[in-house]
Amino acid sequence: MADIRRKILLAVDGSDQALEAVRYISAIVPPDRTEIVLFSVGTGFPEVYWDMNLNPLYRTKKDSIKGWLADNQLVMGEFKEKAFKILSNAGFSETAVTVKTHCQRTNVLKDIVQESYQNYQAVVMGRSGISRLKDLVMGSMAFKLIEKIKHIPTIVVGGKPVSKKILIALDESIEAMRATTCIGDLARARGLEVSICHVLSPPAMSPISGSRSKKPGEDYAWREYNENRFRPYMDEAIGRLAKAGMNPESISADFLFCRGNAIQKIVTTALEGNYGTVVVGRREAISFMEGMIRGRFSDKLISSTYNVAVWVAG
């Protein structure tokens, strides 16, 4: 039986970063088993445009507005041509790529979220939009999408990821294991290397006891115990990837020892290891104080990495 095509929603706005998102996903997913939908939200001609006929003070502005809308449509037209070429060169057939232009109903964010419920397996977008100033002042659309879209994986592409190395940050949560399954289900292109890592962070020492009171070999014993305890999770993750069709020889697993910030350890590992993709499970259960001080794991990864695509699933 032939594999069912996985449908991926690519939210695009005509920006260079959106084009990099197209280029990234074309190199990660198998073209013969994936359907790509290029989804853009257009302004169209709002009702206020037609109402300008009633007011002579604004009637002279109609041509300027019409010109702006025409320029915007031209930009999107050129963008879609470039996107089609990228996908075609990657092996996607014409029937596997669909362009869907949606006239804005509420706002761009809500329209993308509503579209994501139309039988998609993932939503992809660039980290920054066509207006970098707006992203800086109001916050990137990507961060907001991660908060709103929880039923399918959200993939945020930053910079120009070219490496086919994938880093999966695994913990004991069911969300992290689901993220692993997601990679196995969607990302099966040739040449992918998958590394599964788990950060071991020993309990913080109190200021009174300090590190001087530790016995020789205590770190080693603690680490050995926790590696043995977590290893079944590693084995299950490797098994899920292999079952999905990934080459077992391209899958590795390792433990990272860290006394400081575990999130920063993942970021450092991703950058030093030249990973093009980092996969994390969605973590909703964080305290208000943790959210204020550290922020969400996915947000930290996205803002601290470059030339990396971050998958948030679970």
C-alpha positions in Angstrom: 0.0 0.0 0.0 1.3 3.4 -0.9 2.0 5.9 1.8 -0.6 8.5 2.5 0.5 12.0 1.6 1.2 14.2 4.5 -0.3 17.7 4.0 1.9 20.6 5.3 0.7 24.2 5.6 3.3 26.7 4.6 2.2 30.1 5.9 3.9 32.7 3.5 3.9 36.5 3.3 6.3 37.1 0.4 9.3 37.7 2.6 12.8 36.3 2.0 12.5 34.3 5.3 9.3 32.7 4.0 11.2 31.6 0.9 13.9 30.1 3.2 11.1 28.2 4.9 10.0 26.8 1.5 13.6 25.9 0.7 14.1 24.2 4.1 11.0 22.0 4.0 11.7 21.0 0.4 15.0 19.4 1.6 13.6 17.7 4.7 10.3 16.0 3.7 10.0 13.3 1.0 8.4 14.9 -2.2 6.6 11.7 -3.2 4.8 11.5 0.2 4.1 15.2 1.0 1.6 17.8 -0.2 2.6 21.4 0.3 0.0 24.2 0.6 1.3 27.7 0.1 -1.1 29.7 2.2 -1.2 33.5 2.2 -3.6 35.9 3.8 -4.4 38.9 1.5 -6.1 42.1 2.4 -8.2 42.3 -0.8 -10.3 45.4 -1.3 -11.9 46.3 2.1 -15.3 47.8 2.3 -13.9 51.1 3.4 -12.2 51.4 0.0 -15.5 51.4 -1.8 -17.0 53.8 0.8 -14.4 56.4 -0.2 -16.7 57.3 -3.2 -19.1 58.8 -0.7 -16.5 61.2 0.7 -14.7 63.6 -1.8 -11.9 64.2 0.7 -10.8 60.6 0.4 -11.8 59.9 -3.2 -8.4 61.1 -4.5 -6.6 58.5 -2.3 -8.3 55.6 -4.1 -5.6 55.3 -6.8 -2.8 55.2 -4.3 -4.5 52.4 -2.3 -5.2 50.5 -5.5 -1.5 50.9 -6.5 -0.4 49.6 -3.2 -2.6 46.5 -3.4 -1.4 45.9 -6.9 2.2 46.0 -5.8 1.5 43.6 -3.0 -0.1 41.2 -5.4 2.9 41.5 -7.7 5.3 40.7 -4.8 3.2 37.6 -3.9 3.1 36.5 -7.5 6.9 36.6 -7.9 7.3 34.9 -4.5 5.0 32.0 -5.5 6.9 31.5 -8.8 10.2 31.3 -6.9 8.6 28.9 -4.4 7.3 26.7 -7.2 10.7 26.5 -8.7 12.3 25.5 -5.4 9.8 22.8 -4.8 10.0 21.5 -8.4 13.8 21.3 -8.3 13.4 19.3 -5.0 11.2 16.7 -6.8 7.7 17.9 -6.0 5.2 17.4 -8.8 2.7 20.1 -9.8 -0.1 18.1 -8.1 1.8 18.1 -4.8 1.9 21.9 -4.5 -1.2 24.0 -4.0 -1.5 27.8 -3.7 -4.2 29.1 -1.4 -4.9 32.8 -1.1 -7.2 33.7 1.7 -8.9 37.0 2.0 -8.4 38.3 5.6 -11.5 37.8 7.8 -10.4 38.6 11.3 -6.6 38.9 11.5 -3.7 37.0 9.9 -2.9 35.0 13.1 -6.5 33.8 13.5 -6.9 33.0 9.8 -3.7 30.8 9.8 -4.9 29.0 13.0 -8.3 28.3 11.5 -6.7 27.0 8.3 -4.5 24.7 10.3 -7.5 22.6 11.3 -8.1 21.5 7.6 -6.4 18.1 7.9 -2.8 19.3 8.0 0.1 17.4 9.7 2.3 20.4 10.4 2.4 24.2 9.9 5.6 25.9 8.7 6.6 29.6 8.7 9.6 31.8 8.8 10.8 33.3 12.1 10.5 36.9 10.8 8.0 38.4 8.4 8.2 40.9 5.7 8.1 43.8 8.2 11.0 43.4 10.6 10.1 46.6 12.5 6.6 45.2 13.2 8.1 41.9 14.3 10.4 43.8 16.7 7.6 46.0 18.2 4.7 43.6 18.3 6.5 40.3 18.5 7.0 37.7 15.8 4.0 35.9 14.4 6.0 32.7 14.9 5.9 32.9 18.7 2.2 33.6 18.7 1.5 30.7 16.4 3.3 28.3 18.8 1.0 29.5 21.6 -2.2 29.1 19.5 -1.5 25.9 17.4 -1.4 22.9 19.7 -3.0 20.1 17.7 -0.2 19.8 15.1 3.6 20.5 15.1 4.7 24.1 14.5 8.0 24.5 12.5 9.7 27.9 12.7 12.5 28.4 10.2 15.2 31.0 11.2 17.9 32.1 8.8 19.1 29.7 6.2 19.3 26.2 7.6 21.3 24.0 5.2 22.5 21.2 7.5 20.5 18.0 7.5 21.5 17.2 11.0 18.6 17.0 13.4 18.8 17.3 17.2 16.0 15.9 19.3 15.8 17.2 22.9 14.2 14.3 24.7 12.9 14.2 28.2 10.4 12.1 30.1 7.3 14.0 28.8 4.9 12.4 26.4 5.1 15.6 24.4 8.8 15.0 23.7 8.1 11.4 22.5 5.4 12.7 20.3 7.8 15.2 18.8 10.1 12.3 18.0 7.3 10.4 16.3 6.6 13.6 14.3 10.1 13.7 12.9 9.9 10.1 11.9 6.6 10.6 10.2 7.4 13.7 8.3 11.1 14.1 7.8 12.4 11.1 5.8 14.6 12.8 3.1 17.9 11.2 2.2 21.0 12.2 4.1 19.4 13.1 7.4 21.3 12.5 10.6 19.3 12.3 13.8 20.8 12.8 17.2 18.8 12.2 20.4 20.0 14.0 23.5 18.9 14.2 27.1 20.3 16.8 29.5 21.2 15.5 32.9 21.2 18.3 35.5 22.1 17.3 39.0 20.2 18.9 41.9 21.4 22.3 42.8 23.8 22.4 45.8 22.8 24.6 48.7 25.1 27.6 49.5 25.8 26.0 52.9 26.9 22.6 51.7 28.5 23.8 48.5 30.5 21.5 46.2 33.3 20.9 48.7 31.2 18.4 50.7 30.7 16.1 47.7 32.5 12.7 47.9 34.8 11.6 45.1 32.9 9.9 42.3 29.5 11.2 43.5 28.9 12.9 40.1 29.8 9.8 38.3 27.5 7.6 40.4 24.6 10.1 40.0 25.1 10.3 36.3 25.3 6.5 35.8 22.2 6.0 37.8 20.2 8.5 35.8 21.5 7.4 32.4 20.4 3.8 33.2 17.0 5.1 34.4 16.4 7.2 31.2 17.9 4.7 28.7 14.5 3.0 28.0 13.2 6.3 26.8 16.1 6.6 24.5 15.6 3.1 23.2 11.9 3.8 22.6 12.7 7.0 20.7 15.2 5.2 18.5 12.7 2.4 17.8 10.0 4.9 16.8 12.3 6.6 14.3 13.5 3.2 12.8 9.9 2.0 12.6 9.0 5.2 10.6 11.6 4.2 8.0 14.7 6.1 9.1 18.0 4.4 8.6 19.1 3.1 12.1 22.7 3.8 11.2 21.9 7.5 10.9 20.4 7.6 14.4 22.5 8.3 17.5 21.8 9.0 21.2 23.8 10.7 23.9 23.5 12.3 27.4 24.6 15.8 28.1 25.8 16.7 31.6 25.0 20.2 32.7 25.2 22.0 36.1 23.7 25.2 34.7 20.8 26.1 32.4 19.6 23.0 30.5 18.0 25.1 27.8 21.3 26.9 27.1 23.1 23.6 27.0 20.7 22.5 24.1 21.3 25.8 22.3 25.1 25.5 22.6 25.0 21.9 21.5 22.9 22.8 18.4 25.2 25.6 17.4 28.5 23.8 18.1 27.2 20.7 16.4 26.0 22.5 13.3 22.5 21.2 13.5 19.9 22.6 11.0 16.9 21.3 13.0 16.1 21.2 16.7 13.0 19.3 17.9 11.4 19.8 21.2 8.1 18.8 22.9 5.5 21.4 23.7 5.6 22.1 27.4 2.5 23.9 28.8 2.9 23.0 32.4 5.3 25.7 33.6 4.8 28.0 36.5 4.1 31.7 36.2 7.5 32.5 37.8 9.4 30.1 35.4 7.6 31.7 32.4 8.6 35.2 33.6 12.3 34.3 34.4 13.2 31.8 31.8 10.4 31.9 29.2 9.3 28.9 27.2 11.8 26.3 26.0 10.8 26.7 22.4 10.8 30.6 22.5 14.3 30.5 24.0 15.5 28.1 21.3 14.0 30.2 18.5 15.4 33.5 19.7 18.9 32.1 20.6 19.7 30.1 17.4 20.3 31.1 13.8 20.2 29.1 10.6 18.1 26.6 12.5 14.5 25.4 12.2 12.8 24.6 15.5 10.0 22.0 15.6 7.6 22.2 18.5 5.2 19.2 18.8 3.2 17.4 21.3 
